[in-house]
């Protein structure tokens, strides 16, 4: 089976992209030099972005709120 080109689609959240390839779509982080797994929903991916920023000592950007 030939591999189709990956198509990227934006999101309403920062650093979140939707990828379409071989009749399959999934959500992934769009942060340079960061490789994480794919996520089935946009919300789960946005939470993963927030958790990544918290882990490096920055404020969350999307769903989670800083205290």
DSSP file (Angstrom, degrees, kcal/mol; ACC not computed):
  #  RESIDUE AA STRUCTURE BP1 BP2  ACC     N-H-->O    O-->H-N    N-H-->O    O-->H-N    TCO  KAPPA ALPHA  PHI   PSI    X-CA   Y-CA   Z-CA
    1    1 A X              0   0    0      0, 0.0     2,-0.2     0, 0.0     0, 0.0   0.000 360.0 360.0 360.0 130.9    0.0    0.0    0.0
    2    2 A X        -     0   0    0      1,-0.1     2,-0.4     0, 0.0    20,-0.0  -0.526 360.0-120.1 -76.7 141.4    1.4    3.4   -0.9
    3    3 A X        -     0   0    0     -2,-0.2     2,-0.1    18,-0.0    -1,-0.1  -0.690  24.5-139.3 -85.2 131.0    1.6    5.9    1.8
    4    4 A X        -     0   0    0     -2,-0.4     2,-0.1     1,-0.1    -1,-0.0  -0.460  30.4 -90.9 -83.5 160.1   -0.3    9.1    1.3
    5    5 A X        -     0   0    0     -2,-0.1     2,-0.4     1,-0.1    17,-0.2  -0.409  43.2-110.6 -68.8 146.4    1.0   12.5    2.2
    6    6 A X        -     0   0    0     15,-0.1     2,-0.4    -2,-0.1    15,-0.2  -0.655  30.4-155.6 -80.3 130.9    0.3   13.7    5.7
    7    7 A X  E     -A   20   0A   0     13,-2.4    13,-2.4    -2,-0.4     2,-0.4  -0.913   5.3-148.7-109.7 135.7   -2.1   16.7    5.8
    8    8 A X  E     -A   19   0A   0     -2,-0.4     2,-0.4    11,-0.2    11,-0.2  -0.813  11.8-172.3-106.5 143.6   -2.1   19.1    8.7
    9    9 A X  E     -A   18   0A   0      9,-2.2     9,-2.8    -2,-0.4    -2,-0.0  -0.990  22.0-119.8-133.6 142.0   -5.1   20.9   10.1
   10   10 A X        -     0   0    0     -2,-0.4     2,-0.3     7,-0.2     7,-0.1  -0.048  21.9-146.7 -74.2 178.9   -5.1   23.6   12.7
   11   11 A X        -     0   0    0      2,-0.3     4,-0.1     5,-0.3     5,-0.1  -0.908  26.8-117.7-141.1 165.3   -6.9   23.7   16.1
   12   12 A X  S    S+     0   0    0     -2,-0.3     2,-0.3     2,-0.1    -2,-0.0   0.588  97.7  74.4 -81.4  -9.6   -8.5   26.2   18.4
   13   13 A X  S >  S-     0   0    0      3,-0.1     3,-0.9     1,-0.0    -2,-0.3  -0.736  92.1-104.3-101.8 152.4   -5.8   25.3   21.0
   14   14 A X  T 3  S+     0   0    0     -2,-0.3    47,-0.1     1,-0.2     3,-0.1  -0.505  99.9   9.9 -74.8 142.3   -2.2   26.4   20.9
   15   15 A X  T 3  S+     0   0    0      1,-0.2    15,-2.3    -2,-0.2     2,-0.4   0.731  99.7 118.1  63.4  27.4    0.4   23.9   19.9
   16   16 A X  E <   + B   0  29A   0     -3,-0.9     2,-0.3    13,-0.2    -5,-0.3  -0.990  37.1 177.2-124.8 131.2   -2.2   21.3   18.8
   17   17 A X  E     - B   0  28A   0     11,-2.4    11,-2.5    -2,-0.4     2,-0.5  -0.963  24.0-135.6-131.2 149.4   -2.5   20.0   15.2
   18   18 A X  E     -AB   9  27A   0     -9,-2.8    -9,-2.2    -2,-0.3     2,-0.4  -0.909  21.8-157.9-102.9 131.6   -4.7   17.4   13.5
   19   19 A X  E     -AB   8  26A   0      7,-3.1     7,-2.0    -2,-0.5     2,-0.5  -0.912   5.8-163.9-113.0 136.1   -2.9   15.0   11.1
   20   20 A X  E     +AB   7  25A   0    -13,-2.4   -13,-2.4    -2,-0.4     2,-0.3  -0.980  22.6 151.7-118.2 124.0   -4.6   13.1    8.4
   21   21 A X  E >   - B   0  24A   0      3,-2.9     3,-1.4    -2,-0.5   -15,-0.1  -0.963  63.8  -6.7-153.4 136.3   -2.8   10.1    6.8
   22   22 A X  T 3  S-     0   0    0     -2,-0.3     3,-0.1     1,-0.3   -16,-0.1   0.881 127.0 -53.6  47.4  49.9   -4.0    6.9    5.1
   23   23 A X  T 3  S+     0   0    0      1,-0.2     2,-0.4    -3,-0.0    -1,-0.3   0.764 119.5 107.4  59.7  28.2   -7.6    7.5    5.9
   24   24 A X  E <   -B   21   0A   0     -3,-1.4    -3,-2.9     2,-0.0     2,-0.4  -0.999  48.5-167.9-134.1 135.6   -6.8    7.9    9.6
   25   25 A X  E     +B   20   0A   0     -2,-0.4     2,-0.3    -5,-0.2    -5,-0.2  -0.960  13.0 160.1-126.6 147.2   -6.8   11.1   11.6
   26   26 A X  E     -B   19   0A   0     -7,-2.0    -7,-3.1    -2,-0.4     2,-0.3  -0.962  35.7-108.3-155.1 166.5   -5.4   11.9   15.0
   27   27 A X  E     +BC  18  39A   0     12,-2.7    12,-2.9    -2,-0.3     2,-0.3  -0.806  36.6 174.7-103.7 142.9   -4.3   14.8   17.2
   28   28 A X  E     -B   17   0A   0    -11,-2.5   -11,-2.4    -2,-0.3     2,-0.1  -0.966  34.9 -95.1-144.8 159.1   -0.6   15.5   18.0
   29   29 A X  E     -B   16   0A   0      8,-0.4   -13,-0.2    -2,-0.3     7,-0.1  -0.461  23.3-157.1 -71.9 146.2    1.5   18.1   19.8
   30   30 A X        +     0   0    0    -15,-2.3     2,-0.5    -2,-0.1   -15,-0.1  -0.465  45.9 128.5-122.7  58.7    3.1   20.8   17.6
   31   31 A X    >   -     0   0    0      3,-0.4     3,-1.6   -16,-0.1    -2,-0.1  -0.961  64.0-109.8-115.3 128.3    6.0   21.8   19.8
   32   32 A X  T 3  S+     0   0    0     -2,-0.5     3,-0.1     1,-0.2    -2,-0.1  -0.288  98.9   7.1 -59.0 139.0    9.5   21.9   18.3
   33   33 A X  T 3  S+     0   0    0      1,-0.2     2,-0.5     0, 0.0    -1,-0.2   0.666 103.5 112.9  63.5  21.4   11.9   19.1   19.6
   34   34 A X    <   -     0   0    0     -3,-1.6     2,-0.5    -5,-0.1    -3,-0.4  -0.984  43.8-172.9-125.2 122.3    9.1   17.4   21.5
   35   35 A X        +     0   0    0     -2,-0.5     2,-0.3    -3,-0.1    -5,-0.1  -0.962  17.1 156.0-116.2 118.5    7.9   14.0   20.5
   36   36 A X        -     0   0    0     -2,-0.5    -7,-0.1    -7,-0.1    -2,-0.0  -0.809  44.8 -84.2-130.4 172.2    4.8   12.6   22.3
   37   37 A X        -     0   0    0     -2,-0.3    -8,-0.4     1,-0.1     2,-0.2  -0.197  49.1 -99.0 -71.3 169.5    2.2   10.0   21.4
   38   38 A X        -     0   0    0    -10,-0.1     2,-0.3     2,-0.0   -10,-0.2  -0.516  33.1-142.3 -87.2 161.0   -0.9   10.8   19.4
   39   39 A X  B     -C   27   0A   0    -12,-2.9   -12,-2.7    -2,-0.2     6,-0.0  -0.942  11.9-138.9-127.7 145.5   -4.3   11.5   21.0
   40   40 A X  S    S+     0   0    0     -2,-0.3     2,-0.3   -14,-0.2    -1,-0.1   0.783  86.8  41.1 -75.5 -26.1   -7.8   10.5   19.9
   41   41 A X  S  > S-     0   0    0      1,-0.1     4,-1.6   -14,-0.1     5,-0.1  -0.885  74.5-128.7-125.1 155.9   -9.4   13.9   20.8
   42   42 A X  H  > S+     0   0    0     -2,-0.3     4,-2.2     1,-0.2     5,-0.2   0.873 109.3  55.5 -64.8 -39.2   -8.4   17.5   20.5
   43   43 A X  H  > S+     0   0    0      1,-0.2     4,-2.2     2,-0.2    -1,-0.2   0.916 105.8  49.9 -63.6 -45.0   -9.1   18.1   24.2
   44   44 A X  H  > S+     0   0    0      1,-0.2     4,-1.9     2,-0.2    -1,-0.2   0.888 111.4  49.7 -61.2 -39.0   -6.8   15.3   25.4
   45   45 A X  H  X S+     0   0    0     -4,-1.6     4,-1.9     2,-0.2    -1,-0.2   0.898 108.9  51.6 -67.3 -40.5   -4.0   16.7   23.2
   46   46 A X  H  X S+     0   0    0     -4,-2.2     4,-2.0     1,-0.2    16,-0.3   0.881 109.4  50.3 -64.3 -38.4   -4.6   20.2   24.6
   47   47 A X  H  X S+     0   0    0     -4,-2.2     4,-2.6     2,-0.2    -1,-0.2   0.888 107.7  53.7 -65.9 -38.7   -4.3   18.9   28.2
   48   48 A X  H  X S+     0   0    0     -4,-1.9     4,-2.1     2,-0.2    -2,-0.2   0.880 107.1  51.7 -62.6 -37.9   -1.1   17.1   27.2
   49   49 A X  H  X S+     0   0    0     -4,-1.9     4,-2.3     2,-0.2    -2,-0.2   0.935 110.6  48.3 -62.4 -46.1    0.3   20.4   26.0
   50   50 A X  H  X S+     0   0    0     -4,-2.0     4,-2.3     1,-0.2    -2,-0.2   0.920 110.9  50.0 -60.7 -44.4   -0.6   22.1   29.3
   51   51 A X  H  X S+     0   0    0     -4,-2.6     4,-2.1     1,-0.2    -1,-0.2   0.864 108.9  53.2 -63.6 -35.5    1.0   19.3   31.3
   52   52 A X  H  X S+     0   0    0     -4,-2.1     4,-1.2     2,-0.2    -1,-0.2   0.941 110.0  46.9 -63.2 -47.0    4.2   19.6   29.2
   53   53 A X  H  <>S+     0   0    0     -4,-2.3     5,-3.1     1,-0.2     3,-0.3   0.874 111.7  51.2 -65.4 -36.1    4.4   23.3   29.9
   54   54 A X  H ><5S+     0   0    0     -4,-2.3     3,-1.5     3,-0.2    -1,-0.2   0.895 105.8  56.6 -64.2 -39.4    3.8   22.7   33.6
   55   55 A X  H 3<5S+     0   0    0     -4,-2.1    -1,-0.2     1,-0.3    -2,-0.2   0.773 108.4  46.1 -66.0 -25.6    6.6   20.1   33.7
   56   56 A X  T 3<5S-     0   0    0     -4,-1.2    -1,-0.3    -3,-0.3    -2,-0.2   0.328 125.5-100.6 -98.9   8.5    9.1   22.6   32.4
   57   57 A X  T < 5S+     0   0    0     -3,-1.5     2,-0.2     1,-0.3    -3,-0.2   0.681  81.8 120.1  88.9  19.0    8.0   25.3   34.8
   58   58 A X      < -     0   0    0     -5,-3.1    -1,-0.3    -6,-0.2     2,-0.2  -0.672  67.8 -91.9-110.3 168.9    5.8   27.4   32.6
   59   59 A X        -     0   0    0     -2,-0.2    -1,-0.1     1,-0.1     2,-0.0  -0.509  45.1-104.0 -78.0 146.0    2.1   28.4   32.9
   60   60 A X        -     0   0    0     -2,-0.2     6,-0.2     1,-0.1   -10,-0.1  -0.370  29.4-164.8 -67.4 151.3   -0.5   26.2   31.1
   61   61 A X        +     0   0    0    -15,-0.2    -1,-0.1   -47,-0.1   -47,-0.1   0.729  66.5  28.9-109.5 -28.8   -1.9   27.7   27.9
   62   62 A X  S    S-     0   0    0    -16,-0.3   -15,-0.1   -48,-0.1   -16,-0.0   0.891 122.3 -13.7-106.7 -79.3   -5.1   25.9   26.9
   63   63 A X  S    S+     0   0    0    -17,-0.3   -16,-0.1   -20,-0.1    -3,-0.0   0.862 106.6  77.0-103.6 -46.7   -7.5   24.1   29.3
   64   64 A X        -     0   0    0    -18,-0.2     2,-0.4   -17,-0.1     0, 0.0  -0.326  69.0-141.2 -70.0 151.6   -5.7   23.8   32.7
   65   65 A X        -     0   0    0     -6,-0.0     2,-0.2    -4,-0.0    -4,-0.1  -0.901  11.0-122.5-116.6 143.5   -5.5   26.9   34.9
   66   66 A X              0   0    0     -2,-0.4    -7,-0.0    -6,-0.2     0, 0.0  -0.555 360.0 360.0 -79.7 147.2   -2.6   28.0   37.1
   67   67 A X              0   0    0     -2,-0.2    -1,-0.1     0, 0.0    -2,-0.0   0.460 360.0 360.0 -82.9 360.0   -3.3   28.5   40.8
